[in-house]
């Protein structure tokens, strides 16, 4: 039986329970959290950029305009296209995070 994975978002300290096959961004929205900025939800806008700090993930298709091969190699991904495979940590780092002086 598959179990949910716990993902800590380091900037806010929020912990999200992510169901198997669920994207990190969908889990955040399901829980009513706002720790990762939301844009198009399809990998094309780059608003939900995060850095994988630890853990294993499957990656969906992402626009190389927002996540280059080099960035992906350094652990950057879009939360809408990031599917946890176990307990892990990420850090929000999209434009909206840098622009906002305080998180909710």
URQUILIN-V605786 format. One record per backbone hydrogen bond with DSSP energy under -0.5 kcal/mol. NH is the residue of the N-H (numbers start at 1). CO is the residue of the C=O. Records with the same first field share a line. If there is no record, write none. Layout:
# URQUILIN-V605786
NH = CO, CO
This chain:
# URQUILIN-V605786
5 = 18
7 = 5, 16
8 = 88
9 = 14
10 = 8, 90
13 = 9
16 = 7
18 = 5, 16
19 = 17
22 = 19
24 = 79, 82
25 = 79
27 = 23
28 = 24
29 = 25
30 = 26
31 = 27
32 = 29
33 = 28
49 = 46
50 = 77
51 = 91
52 = 75
53 = 51, 89
54 = 89
58 = 83
60 = 81
63 = 43
66 = 63
67 = 63
72 = 68
73 = 69
74 = 70, 71
75 = 72
76 = 71
77 = 50
79 = 48, 77
81 = 78
82 = 79
83 = 58
84 = 82
85 = 56
86 = 56
88 = 6
89 = 54
90 = 8
91 = 51
93 = 49
94 = 49
97 = 94
98 = 94
99 = 95
100 = 96
101 = 99
